Structures are given as structure tokens and as C-alpha cells.
């Protein structure tokens, strides 16, 4: 596509070649074009290589899992089928240039001021230095080409042989510079990507943002933005930076050559490039939006395929193959239709850009030919002028030659910028949801050393585990009332059973207790037991402490809740990707923590930088031994799986090889290892028979753990002291309370009387 009639300049990679970028999901890359009469080709500087590899590298990845799918009125989460289709499925408004520039800087800048900034800047300087060297080599070959073709035109064999040897020597010296430039750029890109992946992942998990994104369907496919878009951004941003830098150097280097040969040719070049740029912008104005939507629609299709893989058994039981096929084909059709529009827009642009490229083969020669015919210049000067013309024109015509790739890169910037704004809490959709948050979750220490604001010691009732004060719970989106003015207290071994019809808000109450839902009003106060101190590890060195002067601590993270002795067990336990040992240790301990390699500046390991979660690591007790893990498996009657899976360190897809009942018993094993003060059980024994259910409840009772259970079985009554019955709320206005708290014995008597009558 980028043609050169100068053999010398085409024998090395031209850093300003017009064929720099290729748009992913576009027609195949154009072939290298042989220049008539010269017989060698222009090697492209692969600015767009990361964009091309991105298309080949894509793999279907599951989106973040959201525990405890919504029970209450459909506001419980957006993780159901088609949830991601709610996000931006209609026409999208184009992002203006100012917003695009702001997002680019916001995404790109943090790394260059990070803890790795010294190495980053040194490596970037090395890349630019090598790029400058390759430009100098290209200028040198421009003059070699002039003398080479002059000797050929003069039939001077001795001079021709001499210039040929110069060429061979130039190849030997120049090739390492081009190879090292590309290697340095790729390794810097990899290092940048590794830091950005860590940076975005920490923010993604901070303050349960991953849960809010998925449950409220705020943006589509965050997994793709972290994996694909970050990879494309780092590689392409570096390549573009080098392209623009090289263009500036080329303009300085070759403009003087071209202007010295024939000034009118320089004027023709400027007019030609400016006109081409304007036409390209007009013809390709829709490409940014089409590329953005193509990323989304293809990610939606991949997500659908992942859901089939993860729910294969359920689909097979339902016999839902035809439905799934229809849904998947519908998603593929949307991607196909958008790609068809993208191809049409690209075709229209290619009509112009191909003509623009081919015309430059003859334009410079046509302008200077009269001077050659009049004997004012030699033949080699024609070759030199054509080479300089192509170099400068490619610099002036970056938008023309790379418009499609610029459009694709703009879509990447837009998606990452949108994601970055959301992670920073600047997204309007997240802000609107947070405006109604009013439930306070507080940890209160019973340690006598805790002082109140007036300096006097404060100590709560040592028997109290949980207090709920005037709790009114609303659904996050619609604001429907689920529970009205709930007030109650829970003491040690004062086990509570929550019952009620489906959709009444039982699981939503557990979400509120866990801090996942904060829409509504009221206070939830956890009393930290004995010598356990308030966990403050979630506050970084630059963050304010969440400990108040009265010895209370506001909830800021899920780990903080666990560290203060609160544990949650969902109906379908989450099975991590790892060994059986890691299943048991999750989420209280991490078996393998990678150490930082910052002391090795040459390292390009994608995991170079140590990952610290927002709430710290390592505040828990010592990790259980192998013998303790085996004992706890036997305690929940899962000892038989050890020989079945060859011990604790075998790797399997545990969600598939273990039945739901076995998964629930494994979740209780995690609970017994963690030894919390209070555990929240969301129908956690629903897949177990009465004997196993009774055995597990006796295990946590013997461990001295207070528990709150959600369930429908009446057999659960005998394991609890109190029953909280929640009825459906029929009005969104303030209404009388829709709950009733009674001792289990009284509830059982009333049910028996009702049955007898």
C-alpha cells in the first residue's frame, strides 16, 4: 500500500511507512507491493501488530461471578441471561475529540508516574533513541541510493561495485538497530501492560465494584476491557507514539532534501496531503462508533458461548438446546450486521486511500521529470526526490494511511476510558445508584481499651453479636420497599432462621447484612468479640482511617467483614480455579502469594508487580496444616473425595466434578476452618438430606459459631432459637412493618394450631 520507487529506502523498514496499521476484523492486510522498475518492497513498521494479534488472541472468558442471584423482584442482579444486552444496546452517541483526548491521558498517564516510572522512562528513552537511529540510517540510504543509481545510469561498473559494498555494509550495521528497536518496544509494551493489568484489577475488586458492575449491568464485558483492550492499548499507544515521533524526525530530515531539489515539489506534497486528510476524515467518520459496537457485540456472543459451557447440565436437563442455539445465533447476527456496516464503511474509505497511494508512484517523478529532460538534474536525483517525497508524504498523511486503525484505537480508548471513569466512581449511572445509599454497617469493638470521643471507655454487651436498628431495605434500582423498620438484636448462640415467601426479600436482607446492598436507611452493627481488634488494614498509607473516635468502624470491604469474624455461605458455593487445598483455604487464606520482582529491573514477567488488594493481606491467623484440612473434610463427611481425586493438590473443574451437595459440604468445611463469630447461611443445605443437614448444623454449633439461616424447610426450626418471618410488601410507600420476630417454639406452636384448626 505504501509504495517507494527508491530502492535504498525500501531495503530497510521505513519507520514512516504508510502501511503501518491494520484494523482488526477488517479485510485481510494488503500485500507488499513491488515497485515497478525497482524490484524491492517497503517493509512496514508494524504499529498495528498489537491490534492484529488482539483479534487472534481473543478467547472466551467468563464474566465475574455474582453470588446469590437476585431473589427480590428482579432487582437482585443483572447477571441473568441477556443482562449485558441492557447495556448500550441501542445507538451509541459518538465521543467528541476532547473527551477522547482526556480519556487517553487518564488511561495512559498513571504508569509513567508509578513505582516503576524510572525503568519505564529509561526504556522509553531507549526506544526513541533507537527509532532516531533507524531514521538516520534511512536518511543515509537515501543518499546511497542516489549514488547507486547514478553509477548504474552512467554504466560505471567500478562505482557501482563500490556502492554495492556500501549497501552490504549498511545492511550489516543497520539491521540490528531495527531489530532492537522493535524488541525494546515490545518488551516495554509488555511491562506497561503488566502494570496496568494489576492497576485495573485492584480497582476492579476495590469496594466490590465488580459486584456493582455485574449486578446493576452498568457496562458491558469488563473482562474483555481488562484483557483485550489493555493489551491493545499499550502496544498500539507505544507504536503510535513512535510513529508520530518518527514522522516529526522525517519531516526535519527529508524536507530539507526535497526542498533543496525542487521547491514546487514540496508545495505539491503539502496540498496533496492536506486534501487527502480532509477527504479521509469525511469518508471514515462513522468508523469509531462501528468499531466500538463491534467490540461489544462480539464480546456478547462470546459470553453467550461461555454460559452454555458453564450451564451445560442445566441446559441438557431442560432440553433447551434449540433455545440456546436461537439466542446465540441472534447474538451472532447482531455482530454480523455491525461488521457488515463496518466493512462497507471501510470499503468506501479504501476506494479513496488506495487511489491516493497509487498516485504517489508517478506524482513526484512527473513533477521533476522536466528538469531531468532539460539536463538540470541527474537520474539518481529523480530516485532521491521520489524517496524523500514518499517519506514526507507518509508523515503528512498519517491520518489518510492509518484512519481505520486510528478509528479502532479510538474505540479501545473509549472503552477503557469509560471503564476507568467507572472504577474512579465518576460514572453517572453508578453515582445515581449510590445517591440512595443510606444503610450504615458498623463494627463495634468490645475491647475496654477503646475510647469514645470524650475519652471515656466504651464497651458493648459482651453477649451481643449483631444489632439491627430501624432498617428499611429498598431495591437498588426501582426503590421498592422490601423490609420496613426492622429492629432486632442477636446474642451469642442466639441462632436466627429467616423465612418467608419467595420474593419477600430474605436473600436481600443477607445482602444488606453483607454490605452488598446499602439502599435504604438504618444501622447494622456488628460487635467484635473478645481480643479481636478492629481490622484497619484496608486503609492504605494515603487513605483516611475508617475508625471513628467512639471505637466504631464503618464497613469498606468484604475482607474487612471476614477479618471481623463475619462469614457468608451462599446456596451455590463458589468453586475457585485451583486445587482442592485452595478450595478449602478460600477466601480466608491465600496459599501462594507472589513476591514482587521490582528489584529486578530487567524483568518483563507480566506478574512483575506485587498485587496488593485494597484491604491488605495477611491479617488472618496462621494457615491450616494439611492434617487440619484432612480432619475438616472428614468432619463434614467428605473424607472419601481425597482418594477419589488423589489428595489435596489435584486440579479439577470442581464445580463440575462435585455434586451440589458435595459443594455445600465443602463450603461448611471452609466455614469451620475460618472459625468466624457469625455466619450468614443462604439456603446453604438445600441440596442435602436431613441427616447431613443435621450433622453440619451440629458441627458449627459445637464450634461456638452464631448463625443466621435462610430456608424454607420446617426441619430447620430445631437448629434455631428465633424465627424472623418476612412477608411481601405490597406498597412502595412507608407502610407498617412487614416482618415478625418470634421464638422458634412459639412459631412451631402457632403453625401446629393453625394446622389443627
RALIN-V542323 format. One record per backbone hydrogen bond with DSSP energy under -0.5 kcal/mol. NH is the residue of the N-H (numbers start at 1). CO is the residue of the C=O. E is the energy in kcal/mol with one decimal. If there is no record, write none. Layout:
nh-><NH,NH>
co-><CO,CO>
e-><E,E>
This chain:
nh-><3,7,10,11,11,14,15,17,20,26,35,38,39,43,43,45,46,47,48,49,50,52,53,54,55,55,56,57,58,67,73,75,83,85,86,86,87,88,100,101,102,103,104,105,106,107,108,109,110,111,112,112,113,113,114,117,120,121,122,123,124,125,126,127,128,129,130,131,132,133,134,135,136,137,138,139,140,141,142,143,144,145,146,147,148,149,150,151,152,153,154,155,156,157,160,161,162,163,164,165,166,167,168,169,170,171,172,173,174,175,176,177,177,178,179,180,181,182,183,184,185,186,187,188,189,190,191,192,193,194,195,196,197,198,199,200,201,202,203,204,205,206,208,209,210,212,213,214,215,216,218,225,226,227,228,229,230,231,232,233,234,235,236,237,238,239,240,241,242,243,244,245,246,247,248,249,250,251,252,253,254,255,255,256,257,258,259,260,261,262,265,266,266,267,268,269,270,271,272,273,274,275,276,277,278,279,280,281,282,283,284,285,287,290,291,292,293,294,295,296,297,298,299,300,301,302,303,304,305,306,307,308,309,310,311,312,315,316,317,318,319,320,324,325,326,327,328,329,330,331,332,333,334,335,336,337,338,339,340,341,342,343,344,345,346,347,348,349,350,351,352,353,354,355,356,357,358,359,360,360,361,362,363,364,366,367,368,369,371,372,373,374,375,376,377,381,382,382,383,384,385,386,387,388,389,390,391,392,393,394,395,396,397,398,401,402,403,403,406,407,408,409,410,411,412,413,414,415,416,417,418,419,420,421,422,423,424,425,426,427,431,432,433,434,435,436,437,438,439,440,440,442,442,443,444,444,445,445,446,450,452,455,458,464,465,466,467,468,469,470,471,472,472,473,473,474,475,479,482,483,485,486,488,490,492,494,495,496,497,498,499,499,501,504,509,510,511,512,513,514,515,515,516,517,520,520,521,522,523,524,525,526,526,527,528,528,532,536,539,540,543,548,548,551,553,554,555,561,562,563,564,565,566,567,569,573,575,576,578,580,581,583,584,585,586,588,589,591,594,597,600,601,603,608,612,613,616,629,630,631,632,633,634,635,636,637,638,641,642,644,645,646,647,650,652,654,656,657,658,663,664,665,666,667,668,669,670,671,672,673,674,675,676,677,678,679,680,681,681,682,682,683,683,686,688,693,694,695,696,697,698,699,700,701,702,703,704,705,706,708,709,710,711,716,717,718,719,720,721,722,723,724,725,725,726,726,727,730,740,742,742,744,747,748,749,750,751,752,753,754,755,756,757>
co-><1,5,6,7,8,43,13,14,18,23,40,35,35,10,41,14,44,45,20,46,47,48,49,50,51,52,52,53,54,65,71,72,80,82,82,83,84,86,96,97,98,99,100,101,102,103,104,105,106,108,108,109,109,110,111,114,116,117,118,119,120,121,122,123,124,125,126,127,128,129,130,131,132,133,134,135,136,137,138,139,140,141,142,143,144,145,146,147,148,149,150,152,151,155,156,157,158,159,160,161,162,163,164,165,166,167,168,169,170,171,172,173,174,174,175,176,177,178,179,180,181,182,183,184,185,186,187,188,189,190,191,192,193,194,195,196,197,198,199,200,201,202,205,206,204,208,209,210,211,212,213,221,222,223,224,224,225,227,228,229,230,231,232,233,234,235,236,237,238,239,240,241,242,243,244,245,246,247,248,249,250,250,251,252,253,254,255,256,257,258,262,262,263,263,264,265,266,267,268,269,270,271,272,273,274,275,276,277,278,279,280,282,284,286,287,288,289,290,291,292,293,294,295,296,297,298,299,300,301,302,303,304,305,306,307,309,311,312,313,314,315,315,320,321,322,323,324,325,326,327,328,329,330,331,332,333,334,335,336,337,338,339,340,341,342,343,344,345,346,347,348,349,350,351,352,353,354,355,356,357,358,359,359,360,362,363,364,365,368,368,369,370,372,371,371,378,378,379,379,380,381,382,383,384,385,386,387,388,389,390,391,392,393,395,397,398,399,400,402,403,404,405,406,407,408,409,410,411,412,413,414,415,416,417,418,419,420,422,421,421,427,428,429,430,431,433,434,518,518,438,522,440,524,553,442,526,443,551,528,447,456,452,450,461,490,490,525,488,523,468,486,470,521,471,483,519,480,475,473,473,483,471,468,466,463,491,493,707,722,709,497,724,726,501,505,506,507,508,509,510,511,512,511,511,436,518,472,438,469,440,467,442,524,465,444,526,529,534,536,538,540,546,552,548,443,546,441,557,558,559,560,562,561,678,680,571,573,574,576,650,648,579,580,581,582,585,585,589,592,608,597,599,600,605,610,611,613,625,626,627,628,629,630,631,632,634,633,638,639,640,641,643,642,647,578,652,653,653,654,659,660,661,662,663,664,665,666,667,668,669,670,671,671,565,565,706,567,679,708,569,680,681,710,683,685,689,690,691,692,693,694,695,696,697,698,699,701,700,677,679,496,681,498,713,714,715,716,717,495,495,742,497,723,740,499,724,738,728,725,723,740,721,743,744,745,746,747,748,749,750,751,752,753>
e-><-0.7,-0.7,-1.2,-0.9,-0.8,-1.4,-0.7,-1.6,-1.0,-1.1,-1.1,-2.1,-2.2,-0.5,-0.6,-0.5,-0.8,-2.9,-2.0,-1.1,-0.6,-2.2,-3.0,-1.5,-1.0,-0.6,-1.2,-2.2,-0.9,-0.5,-0.9,-1.8,-2.2,-0.8,-0.5,-1.5,-1.1,-0.8,-2.2,-2.5,-2.2,-2.5,-2.2,-2.2,-2.3,-2.2,-2.8,-2.5,-0.5,-0.5,-0.5,-1.1,-0.5,-1.4,-1.6,-1.7,-2.5,-2.7,-2.3,-2.5,-2.3,-2.5,-2.1,-2.2,-2.4,-2.3,-2.4,-2.2,-2.5,-2.2,-2.3,-1.9,-2.2,-2.2,-2.1,-2.3,-2.3,-2.3,-1.4,-1.5,-2.1,-2.5,-1.5,-1.9,-2.6,-2.4,-1.8,-2.3,-1.8,-2.6,-2.3,-0.7,-2.4,-1.0,-2.5,-2.7,-2.0,-2.5,-2.2,-2.0,-2.0,-2.2,-2.2,-2.6,-2.6,-2.4,-2.0,-2.0,-3.0,-2.4,-0.5,-0.5,-0.7,-1.5,-2.3,-2.8,-2.0,-1.9,-2.4,-2.8,-2.1,-2.3,-2.5,-2.0,-2.3,-2.2,-2.3,-2.7,-2.6,-2.4,-1.9,-2.6,-2.8,-1.9,-2.7,-2.8,-2.4,-2.2,-1.5,-2.3,-1.8,-1.0,-1.3,-1.7,-1.4,-1.8,-2.7,-1.8,-3.1,-1.9,-1.5,-1.5,-2.0,-2.2,-1.3,-2.0,-1.0,-1.1,-2.5,-2.6,-2.2,-1.7,-2.3,-2.8,-1.8,-2.0,-2.9,-2.3,-2.3,-2.2,-2.8,-2.3,-3.0,-2.3,-2.0,-2.1,-3.0,-2.5,-1.7,-2.7,-3.4,-0.6,-1.4,-0.7,-0.6,-2.9,-3.0,-1.8,-1.4,-2.3,-1.3,-0.9,-0.7,-1.6,-2.4,-2.0,-1.8,-2.2,-2.5,-2.4,-2.4,-2.1,-2.0,-2.2,-2.0,-2.0,-2.3,-2.2,-1.7,-2.4,-2.2,-0.7,-1.5,-2.0,-2.5,-2.2,-2.4,-1.8,-2.0,-1.7,-2.7,-2.2,-1.8,-2.3,-1.8,-2.3,-2.4,-2.0,-1.7,-2.2,-2.3,-1.6,-1.8,-2.5,-1.8,-0.8,-2.4,-2.4,-2.6,-2.3,-1.4,-2.4,-2.6,-2.7,-2.4,-2.5,-2.7,-2.6,-2.0,-1.9,-2.6,-2.4,-1.7,-1.9,-2.8,-2.8,-2.1,-2.5,-2.3,-1.9,-2.2,-2.6,-2.1,-2.4,-2.3,-2.7,-2.3,-1.7,-2.6,-2.0,-1.0,-2.7,-2.7,-1.1,-2.5,-2.2,-2.6,-2.0,-0.8,-0.5,-1.6,-1.1,-1.9,-0.6,-2.6,-1.7,-2.0,-1.6,-0.8,-1.3,-2.7,-1.6,-1.3,-2.4,-0.8,-0.6,-0.9,-0.7,-1.5,-2.2,-2.8,-2.4,-2.2,-2.5,-2.7,-2.4,-2.1,-2.6,-2.9,-2.2,-1.3,-2.6,-2.0,-0.9,-2.9,-2.1,-0.5,-0.7,-2.9,-2.2,-2.2,-2.7,-2.3,-1.8,-1.7,-2.5,-2.5,-2.3,-2.6,-3.0,-2.3,-2.0,-2.9,-2.5,-1.7,-2.3,-1.8,-1.3,-2.9,-0.7,-2.3,-2.5,-1.3,-2.1,-1.2,-0.9,-1.4,-2.3,-1.6,-0.5,-2.4,-0.6,-3.1,-3.2,-0.5,-3.7,-0.5,-1.3,-1.2,-1.5,-2.9,-1.7,-2.0,-1.5,-3.4,-2.0,-2.5,-3.1,-2.9,-0.6,-2.9,-0.6,-2.4,-0.5,-1.9,-2.6,-1.9,-1.2,-3.1,-1.2,-0.5,-3.1,-2.1,-2.9,-2.4,-2.2,-1.0,-1.8,-2.4,-3.7,-0.5,-2.6,-0.5,-1.7,-1.7,-1.4,-2.2,-2.1,-2.4,-2.1,-0.7,-0.9,-2.3,-1.1,-1.4,-0.7,-2.0,-0.6,-2.1,-3.1,-3.1,-3.4,-0.5,-2.3,-2.4,-0.7,-1.8,-0.6,-1.7,-0.6,-1.4,-0.5,-3.7,-1.8,-2.2,-1.5,-2.5,-1.3,-2.0,-3.1,-1.2,-2.3,-2.0,-2.4,-2.8,-0.7,-0.5,-0.6,-1.0,-0.9,-2.6,-1.7,-1.8,-2.0,-1.5,-0.6,-2.6,-0.5,-0.6,-2.5,-2.2,-0.8,-1.6,-1.9,-0.7,-0.5,-1.5,-2.0,-2.2,-2.4,-2.1,-1.7,-2.1,-1.9,-1.2,-1.3,-3.4,-1.8,-1.3,-1.0,-1.9,-0.7,-3.2,-0.6,-0.9,-1.5,-1.9,-2.1,-1.7,-2.4,-2.2,-1.9,-2.2,-1.9,-1.5,-1.7,-2.0,-1.9,-2.5,-1.9,-2.2,-1.7,-0.5,-1.6,-2.6,-2.2,-2.8,-0.6,-3.5,-2.5,-0.6,-1.0,-1.6,-1.4,-1.8,-2.4,-2.5,-2.2,-2.4,-2.2,-1.9,-1.6,-2.0,-1.9,-2.3,-1.4,-1.4,-2.1,-2.1,-2.5,-2.9,-2.5,-1.6,-1.1,-1.5,-0.6,-1.7,-1.9,-2.0,-2.2,-3.0,-3.2,-0.7,-3.1,-2.7,-0.6,-2.9,-0.6,-2.0,-2.3,-0.5,-2.7,-2.1,-2.5,-2.2,-2.5,-2.1,-2.3,-2.7,-2.4,-2.1,-2.3,-2.4>
